[in-house]
Amino acid sequence: MDIPALENELKKRWLYPYLWRQPQQNHLDEQTNFIYGTPSLEVVVAHLKKLPNQQKLFTYALNRWYNFWSAKAIEFMFTQHPSVIAHPNQKHPSIDFYLKGIGFDHKSTVFPRAYKGTLTQAKQQPQTLIQWLYRSQSKERRKHQRNRLFIVFYAQYQPHWQLKAELSWLQALIDQYLQGFTKSQLIQVAPQVWSDVIWAVR
């Protein structure tokens, strides 16, 4: 994967308004699954313009494209580290990779507006935010109670979501986390369910 080229492509998404008024729904996912086939934003936009219901799908599709390719790049970054092994089934519903033998689904999320707490409080008590994320995110097909490794984005001087495109910066954060990772730092969410947070803050 060409990380610099994909970072440049993702940043093109910044030119369009980022609205998320439509919750995730399986039938809308089915209509926009073409976003998996290309890292090119121009190709996605051209495809959308040919659809009869493009107004309804346009922002939904662009958001899915942006989040998918950012997550794909992040997953790739993890699997390049010697302590991480990619799951052989890229479509596995709850495991993206194994970190020191522990299977994880990784989840990228902006710091949620609805969370009743500040960033400082969340960093001091990450288990509270993690429990909130398990309860509040990932509906329908994506909902599961398995091990998750969250990357939480928080920007002081730009929209939080834009940080998902800062792939070179994220690479350094991920490498630093993996370099110091120990199983003892994981937070237990439920019996046999473990999680942690990588703070992507700037």
Secondary structure, DSSP 8 states (H G I E B T S, - for coil): --HHHHHHHHHGGGGS-----S---HHHHHHTGGGGG-S-HHHHHHHHTTSTTHHHHHHHHHHHHHHHHHHHHHHHHHHTSTTEEE-S-TT-SS-SEEETTEEEEEEEEE--TTSSS-HHHHHH-HHHHHHHHHHHS--GGG---S-EEEEEEE-SSS-GGGGGG-HHHHHHHHHHHHHH--GGG-EEEETTEEEEEEEEE-
